[in-house]
């Protein structure tokens, strides 16, 4: 009986709905062969804030009106368990510690895309730890533990903004914001405790803005 119902549904979809706009193909966008945008989901089912924004644009562009530009997102984000999202005050900024939240967001980070890292990776020493591709020029911010004695060598080209990000992690309540501009293309970031770093008790977070 269930198979019969499925066949009937499929018949309606393939015959009676022919030529009728039935909405965007989310599956093809989020899980196509070239790009995997599972990083726009909280889990296997539910999109995060940025994921909902993308879906809203896909819905709009499926209507018989002029298309609008899709929101800016990152491509080829690694590690695979990291997320890209838009955050507000009170949101969690790590993928693995939901109790740690942002208590205030500086103006310079407004409308930025956050890469939600994992605090369990705070001792990472790799030269190539986070990577992604951007299709436009960006200004990248690293929110690094303000209590650290020294920062990793790979951050030597970053500018100290003089601004702190306030968070609820008792081990590192302030993260100092450092920035660097990148052209469109591939971007690679080193580990939290890569060569030169000392004294950071929490993993850094990445915020990206169009430049």
N, C-alpha and C positions, 0 to 999 in steps of 0.2 A: 504493500500500500504506500509506503514511504517513497519507494522508487518511482511509483506511478505519479505521485505528487511532484517529485523533482522533475520528471519528464514533462509534466504539464507546465511547470514554471519555465523550464528551458524553452518549450515551444512558444510560449507567450513572448519571452525575451527575444528569440530569434526571428519571430514572424510578425507579431502584432506591434512590436515596438520599433520595427524597422523605419528609419528615417526620423525618429523622434529623439530629441536630445535627452539623454538619461543621466547627465551629470558627468563629473570628472572621473577618470580612471586612476584612483588613488594607488592601486596595486602597482601599476606600471610606473608611476612616478617614484614611489618610495622604495620599491624593491625591483627596479629594473636591472638588467645585466651589467650596466656600467657603473651605477652609483647605488649605494645602500644607505638610505637615510633613516635607518633604525635609530640613529642618534637624535632624531627628532621625536622620539617616543620615551615616555616614562618607563614603560615596560613593553611587553610583547603586543599589547593591545591599545593602550591609551597614549595619544599624542601629548607632548608637553606644550608649553605656551607658544614657542616658536612653531611647533608642528601645527597647532591650530591656525596660526596666522597663514602658514603655507596652504593649508586646506581651504581657508576662506578665499584666498586668491585663486586657487584652482577652481573652486565653485564659480566664482565670478567670471573667470575666463571661459567657463563652459557655457555661459549664457550667450544669446545672440546679440551681443553688444561688443564694442571695441575692447580688446584685451588691455589689461593693465600690467605693468611690470611686476614680476614676481619679487618677493622680498629677498633681501640678501641672505644667503646661507653659505656655509663652508662645504667643500667637497673633500672626499677621501680622508676624513678625520680618523686618526689613529692616536691611541689605542681604540679598539672597536667598542670597548665598554664605556667610553667617555661620551658625554652628551654635549650638544650645542643648544642653547636656550636663551630666552630673554627673562631676566629676573627683576623682581621688585623687593623692596624692603620686607624682611620676614621670610624670604624664600631660602631654602637650603642651597648651598653652592658646591657641595661635594656630592658625588654619586653614592658614596658608601656611608656617610655620617649625616643623617637627616636632621639631627638635633642641632647642628651648627648652621646658623642662619646669618644673613646679612642684616645688620641693624641700621645702616644708612648707606645710601648710594651717592657718591659724589657726582656733581653736575657733569664732569668730564666723561663719565661712564654712561650717561643717559643714552638710550637707544642702542646700546652696544649688544653684541652677541657674546654670551658667556660660554666658555668651554668648562663644563663641570668635570673637574678632575677627581681622583680618589685620594683621600688623605692617607690611605694605607700605602700609597706610593711615595710618601714624603722622603724616604731614604734612597730614592732612585738616583743612581750615579751615572746613568748613560749619557753619552753625548747626543744621541738621537732618541728622544723620549716621546714627544708629541709632534705630530706632523699633520698638515692639511694643505689643501689647495684653495686659493682665492682667485676669483675671476676679475678682481679689481684691486686698486691700490687701497691699502688699509693703514690704520694706526693701531698698533697692538700694545696693550697694557698687560704687564705682569704684576699681579698683587702678591708680593713676597713678604714673608714673615718679618715684621719691623724689628723684632727682637734678635734677629740673626746677627752674628758678628761680621761675617763677610758673605757676599753673594757669589754664585758660580761665575766662572770666567766667561761663559757664553753670554752673560748679561752685561759685559763690559761696554758694549755699544749703546746701552739703554740710558735714557735721560731720567733722572729723579724728578718727579712732578712736584714733590713737596706735599703731596696729598695722601692721606691714609684711608683705607677701607676698613670700616668697623664691623667686626663679626663677633659671634658669641662663643668662639672657641677659647676656653679659659687659658690654654697653653700659648695662644697667639692671638690676643684680642684685636690687634692692629696689623694690617698688611699694608706695606708701603707700595705705592703705585709707581712703576717705571714704564716708560713708553719708548717705542721705536717704530719707525715707518717702514713698510714693506711694499714693494711693487707687486702687481698681479703675478701669480705663479705659486710655486711650492714654498712652504715655510716649515722649518724644523726647529724645535726647541729642545734644549737639554734637560737633564734631570734636576730635581730640586737640590740634591746634594752632589751634583757633578763637580769636577775639579775646581777648587777655589772656594767652595761654599763651606760655611761652618756656622753651627748654632741655630739653624732653622728647625723649629719644633713642629711646623705644619707645612703641608704641601702648598705650592702656589696655585693661583687661579689665573685664567687667561680671559681677557675681555677684548673684543675686536670691534672697531668702528670703521665705517667707510671713510676714506680720506680724499 
